[in-house]
């Protein structure tokens, strides 16, 4: 069978209505997994690996933070500021490099932008492994943050280019299961490296894992492959996300930022929601190994493994709610996940034993990563021509700004009031995110409503 036609059977019956038209009356058949071109599935697998290594790179500092605090004689508050410096870089990288990811064009060119971000991460990580001064360590937190902050929006926008619009929530959700996978695999790898060497070994070896992924993305992200994917998508009465004839040509990145912000209120609301969700996540991950080593008396290598427990269950919420949001809209899944996150954070006050740590962190994993694919899909819905820019604003402002303030504040609360008040404060932050969720536009529900009326 011709690979370009792979999966033709059991597809939607083509209609004379243009793909993506609001008047389309042909609804997709119910399936556990959507139909897509084999190149789309392959790109999903490769970019899953890219997000996995992004997640691992981001967990290095929080995982080894107790060892750094000990070596440099720092308090938890000072450690929070050190983590915050990483997010200063994330703010810069997410916004500027995210916009550059659109400025050079969609589709194939995003793979080359991702190469630049990985090179910056690898260079900063190796330099961190050999530095002996606190000042240089602080500078390298910023430069590595620029790299990790820009890796995510460019890669999420990339997977959006290679899948049909109708299954975007599923694609982004499946792609983003790389985060929970990395959040578990990373600490396990780090635990082994710490046991064999020291915390410096984690910075020296782990970022190198991104190199084969970069090569695979560049080889796959060819214009001719995007042409094949778009032909398959249109032949099946679906809507392409990227036009192969519009993937070239420089565009002003600052104009892309302006256009993304002005395009729809979902962009601004997504930045606010991302900021609040990531505030809670950053505050937990920055000090969970400190809590485990200090309160439970376990070694850093063991604490590193336990701290990644949420990654074992995190993929479930991402795929389930990402796919559900394609059918019932973006707003309802966000409301459900937010309430679940608040409950999980409140229960984490009860981490008083290794068994409870595993149970509660596994439960938190079900909701920890679930909001992000839904949020990302809601941004791509309204700014498809500036997807990397919009996502860069989400990651840069949301992750960067939240990390700058969340880790230092969390460290101060831990130092002065302990972990109970730490988690109660995070419950409040989580519940505040319900306000922007209620204000969110939901184009998926609007489109479904138009289809029902047309039927």
C-alpha positions in Angstrom: 0.0 0.0 0.0 1.3 3.5 -0.8 2.4 5.0 2.4 0.9 8.4 1.4 -2.5 6.6 1.5 -1.8 4.6 4.6 -5.0 4.4 6.7 -7.3 5.4 3.9 -9.8 2.7 4.9 -12.6 3.5 7.3 -12.1 7.2 6.8 -14.5 10.1 6.5 -16.5 10.2 3.3 -15.2 13.2 1.3 -17.7 16.0 0.8 -17.8 18.9 -1.6 -17.6 21.3 1.3 -14.1 22.8 1.7 -12.0 21.3 4.6 -12.3 23.4 7.7 -15.5 25.1 6.6 -17.9 26.0 9.4 -20.7 24.4 7.2 -19.1 21.0 7.2 -21.7 18.4 8.1 -19.5 15.3 8.0 -18.5 14.4 11.5 -15.5 12.3 12.3 -16.2 8.6 13.1 -15.7 7.7 16.8 -12.3 6.1 17.3 -10.0 5.3 20.2 -7.1 6.8 18.2 -7.5 9.3 15.3 -6.4 8.5 11.8 -3.3 10.3 10.6 -0.6 10.0 8.0 2.4 7.8 9.0 4.7 10.8 8.9 2.4 12.6 11.4 2.7 9.6 13.8 6.5 9.5 13.3 6.8 13.2 14.0 4.7 12.7 17.1 7.1 10.0 18.3 10.2 12.1 17.7 8.8 15.3 19.2 7.6 13.2 22.2 11.3 12.5 22.7 12.1 16.1 22.4 9.6 17.1 25.1 10.9 14.2 27.3 14.4 15.6 27.2 13.1 19.1 27.8 11.3 17.9 30.9 14.5 16.1 32.1 16.6 19.2 31.6 14.2 21.3 33.6 14.2 18.8 36.5 18.0 18.7 36.9 18.4 21.7 39.2 15.4 21.0 41.5 16.4 17.4 41.8 20.0 18.1 42.9 19.2 21.3 44.8 19.8 19.8 48.3 23.4 19.0 47.2 24.0 22.4 45.8 22.6 24.1 48.9 25.0 22.0 51.0 28.1 22.6 48.8 27.5 26.4 48.6 26.1 26.8 52.1 22.8 28.2 51.0 19.4 28.4 52.8 16.1 27.2 51.1 15.3 30.8 50.4 18.6 31.3 48.6 18.0 28.1 46.8 14.6 29.4 45.7 16.3 32.5 44.2 18.8 30.2 42.4 15.9 28.3 40.8 14.2 31.6 40.0 17.2 32.6 37.9 16.6 29.7 35.7 13.1 31.1 35.0 14.5 34.5 34.2 16.1 32.7 31.3 12.9 30.9 30.6 11.0 34.2 30.3 13.6 35.5 27.8 13.9 32.3 25.8 10.2 31.5 25.7 9.1 34.9 24.4 12.0 35.8 22.1 13.0 32.4 20.7 9.3 31.4 20.5 8.7 34.4 18.2 11.8 33.6 16.2 10.4 30.1 15.7 7.5 31.7 13.7 9.7 34.4 12.1 11.7 31.9 10.1 8.6 30.1 9.0 6.4 27.1 9.9 6.9 23.4 9.3 10.5 22.4 8.5 12.3 25.4 9.7 11.2 25.0 13.3 13.5 21.9 13.6 16.6 24.2 13.0 15.4 26.6 15.6 15.2 23.8 18.1 18.8 22.8 17.2 19.9 26.3 18.4 18.0 25.9 21.7 19.5 22.5 22.4 23.0 23.8 21.7 22.6 26.5 24.3 21.3 24.0 26.9 24.1 21.6 26.3 26.8 24.3 26.5 25.3 25.8 29.7 24.9 22.4 31.4 28.5 21.3 30.7 29.8 24.7 32.0 27.6 24.2 35.1 29.2 20.8 35.7 32.7 22.3 36.1 32.0 25.6 37.7 33.2 26.2 41.3 31.9 29.7 42.0 28.4 30.7 43.0 28.4 33.8 40.7 29.1 31.7 37.5 26.5 29.1 38.7 23.9 31.9 38.8 24.8 33.2 35.4 24.6 29.7 33.9 21.1 29.3 35.4 20.0 32.1 33.2 21.6 30.9 30.0 20.4 27.3 30.5 16.9 28.7 31.3 16.9 30.5 27.9 17.5 27.2 26.2 15.0 25.1 28.1 12.4 27.9 28.0 12.5 28.0 24.2 12.7 24.3 23.6 9.0 23.8 24.6 7.1 26.4 22.5 9.1 25.7 19.3 8.4 21.9 19.7 4.7 22.2 20.5 4.2 24.4 17.5 6.1 21.9 15.4 3.8 19.0 16.3 0.8 21.4 15.6 2.1 21.9 12.0 2.2 18.1 11.3 -1.3 17.2 12.4 -4.8 18.0 11.2 -6.7 20.7 13.1 -9.5 18.3 14.1 -7.2 16.2 16.2 -4.9 18.9 17.6 -5.8 18.4 21.2 -5.0 14.7 21.0 -1.7 15.3 19.2 -0.6 17.9 21.7 -1.7 15.8 24.6 0.1 12.7 23.3 3.1 14.8 22.5 3.2 16.3 26.0 3.2 12.9 27.7 6.9 13.4 27.2 6.8 15.7 30.2 5.5 13.2 32.8 7.7 10.5 31.2 10.7 12.8 31.6 9.6 13.8 35.1 10.0 10.2 36.1 12.8 8.9 33.9 14.9 12.0 34.6 15.1 11.7 38.4 15.7 7.9 38.0 18.7 8.6 35.7 19.9 11.4 38.0 19.6 9.1 41.1 21.9 6.6 39.3 24.3 9.3 38.2 24.4 10.9 41.7 25.1 7.5 43.3 28.0 6.9 40.8 29.4 10.4 40.7 27.9 13.6 42.2 25.3 16.2 41.3 27.7 17.7 38.8 27.5 14.5 36.7 23.8 15.1 36.0 24.6 18.4 34.2 27.5 16.8 32.4 25.7 13.8 30.8 22.0 14.2 30.7 21.6 17.1 28.2 23.6 15.1 25.7 20.5 12.9 25.2 19.0 15.6 23.1 21.5 15.3 20.3 20.0 12.2 18.5 16.6 13.7 18.8 17.7 16.9 17.1 19.1 14.9 14.2 15.9 12.9 13.8 13.8 16.0 13.7 15.9 17.7 11.1 15.8 14.5 8.9 12.0 14.2 9.2 11.0 17.8 9.0 11.4 18.2 5.2 9.1 20.2 3.0 8.3 17.2 0.8 7.1 15.3 3.9 4.8 18.2 4.9 3.4 18.2 1.4 2.6 14.5 1.7 0.9 15.0 5.1 -1.2 18.0 3.9 -2.3 16.1 0.8 -3.4 13.1 3.0 -5.2 15.5 5.4 -7.1 17.3 2.6 -8.0 14.0 0.8 -9.7 13.0 4.0 -11.8 16.1 4.3 -9.8 17.4 7.3 -8.0 20.7 7.9 -4.2 21.1 7.5 -2.4 23.2 10.1 0.5 24.3 8.0 0.7 25.2 4.3 3.9 23.9 2.7 3.9 27.0 0.4 4.0 29.3 3.4 6.9 27.9 5.4 9.6 30.2 4.1 10.4 33.9 4.4 11.6 36.0 7.4 9.0 37.8 9.4 9.5 40.4 12.1 9.4 38.4 15.5 8.3 41.5 17.4 5.4 41.9 15.0 4.5 38.3 15.6 4.4 38.9 19.4 2.1 41.9 18.8 -0.1 40.0 16.5 -0.4 37.0 18.8 -1.4 39.2 21.8 -3.9 41.1 19.8 -5.4 38.1 18.0 -7.7 36.8 20.8 -8.1 37.1 24.5 -7.4 33.3 24.8 -3.7 34.2 24.5 -3.7 36.5 27.5 -5.9 34.3 29.5 -3.7 31.2 28.7 -0.7 33.2 29.9 -2.5 33.9 33.2 -3.6 30.3 33.7 -0.2 28.9 32.7 1.4 31.3 35.2 -0.9 30.1 38.0 -0.7 26.4 37.2 3.1 26.5 36.9 3.4 28.5 40.1 2.0 25.5 42.0 4.1 23.0 40.0 7.4 24.9 40.3 6.9 25.4 44.0 6.3 21.7 44.5 9.1 20.4 42.3 11.7 22.9 43.6 11.5 21.6 47.2 10.1 18.1 47.0 13.6 16.5 47.3 14.4 18.8 50.1 11.2 17.7 51.9 11.9 14.1 51.4 15.5 14.2 52.5 14.8 16.6 55.5 11.5 15.1 56.8 11.9 11.5 55.9 15.7 11.2 56.3 16.3 9.4 53.0 19.3 9.9 50.7 19.3 12.3 47.8 19.6 9.5 45.3 16.4 7.8 46.7 14.6 11.1 47.0 15.4 11.9 43.4 13.6 8.7 42.3 10.6 9.3 44.5 10.3 12.9 43.4 9.6 11.7 39.8 6.7 9.5 40.9 4.1 11.9 39.4 5.6 11.1 35.9 4.3 7.6 36.1 0.7 8.8 36.0 1.0 12.2 34.3 0.6 10.9 30.8 -3.0 9.7 31.6 -4.4 13.1 32.2 -2.6 14.6 29.3 -3.9 12.2 26.7 -7.4 11.8 28.1 -8.2 15.5 28.7 -6.4 16.6 25.5 -8.5 14.2 23.4 -11.7 15.0 25.3 -11.2 18.7 24.8 -11.3 18.1 21.0 -14.9 16.9 21.4 -16.5 18.8 24.4 -14.4 22.0 24.3 -11.4 23.3 26.2 -13.1 24.9 29.2 -14.8 22.0 31.0 -11.6 19.8 31.1 -9.7 22.8 32.5 -12.3 23.3 35.3 -12.3 19.6 36.3 -8.5 19.4 36.3 -8.1 22.6 38.3 -10.3 21.3 41.1 -8.5 18.0 41.1 -5.1 19.7 41.3 -6.2 21.8 44.3 -7.4 18.6 46.1 -4.1 16.8 45.3 -2.0 19.7 46.6 -4.0 19.8 49.9 -3.4 16.1 50.4 0.3 16.4 50.0 0.4 17.9 53.5 0.2 14.3 54.6 3.6 13.2 53.2 5.0 11.8 56.4 6.3 8.4 55.1 7.9 7.0 52.0 4.7 5.1 51.2 2.5 8.2 51.5 5.0 10.1 49.3 4.6 7.5 46.5 0.8 7.4 46.8 0.3 11.2 46.9 2.8 12.0 44.2 1.2 9.4 41.9 -2.2 10.9 42.6 -0.8 14.4 41.8 0.5 13.1 38.5 -3.0 12.5 37.3 -3.6 16.3 37.3 -0.2 17.9 37.3 0.4 18.0 33.6 -3.2 17.7 32.3 -4.0 21.4 31.9 -1.1 22.2 29.5 -2.1 20.4 26.3 -5.6 21.8 26.6 -4.2 25.3 27.1 -1.7 24.9 24.2 -4.5 23.7 21.9 -6.7 26.7 22.9 -3.9 29.0 21.8 -3.2 27.3 18.5 -7.0 27.3 17.9 -7.0 31.1 17.7 -3.4 32.0 16.5 -2.4 29.2 14.1 -0.2 31.5 12.1 1.7 32.5 15.2 1.6 29.3 17.1 5.2 29.3 18.3 4.9 33.0 19.3 1.7 32.4 21.2 3.0 29.3 22.9 6.3 31.1 23.6 4.3 33.9 25.4 2.6 31.2 27.4 5.8 29.4 28.3 7.9 32.5 28.7 5.5 34.6 30.7 3.7 31.7 32.4 6.6 29.4 33.2 9.3 32.1 33.4 7.4 34.6 35.5 5.9 32.0 37.8 9.3 30.4 38.4 10.9 33.8 39.2 8.4 34.4 42.0 7.2 30.9 42.9 10.5 29.3 44.0 11.7 32.2 46.2 8.3 32.6 47.8 8.0 28.9 48.4 11.5 28.7 49.8 10.7 31.6 52.2 7.5 29.9 53.4 9.3 26.6 53.9 12.1 28.3 55.9 9.7 30.2 58.2 6.4 28.2 58.3 7.1 24.7 57.0 5.6 22.5 54.4 2.0 22.5 55.6 1.6 26.2 54.9 3.6 25.8 51.8 0.9 23.5 50.3 -2.0 25.5 51.7 -0.7 28.6 49.9 -0.4 26.6 46.6 -4.1 25.4 47.0 -5.1 29.1 47.0 -3.0 29.9 43.9 -4.5 26.9 42.1 -8.1 27.9 42.8 -7.5 31.5 41.6 -7.0 30.0 38.1 -10.7 29.2 38.0 -11.4 32.9 37.2 -9.6 33.1 33.8 -10.9 29.6 32.9 -14.5 31.0 33.1 -13.5 33.9 30.8 -11.9 31.6 28.1 -13.3 31.6 24.6 -14.1 28.1 23.4 -13.9 27.8 19.6 -14.2 24.0 19.7 -17.6 24.2 21.4 -18.6 27.0 19.0 -17.6 24.9 16.0 -19.5 21.8 17.4 -22.6 24.0 17.9 -22.4 25.2 14.2 -22.1 21.6 13.0 -25.1 20.5 15.0 -27.2 23.4 13.6 -26.0 22.7 10.1 -27.0 19.1 10.5 
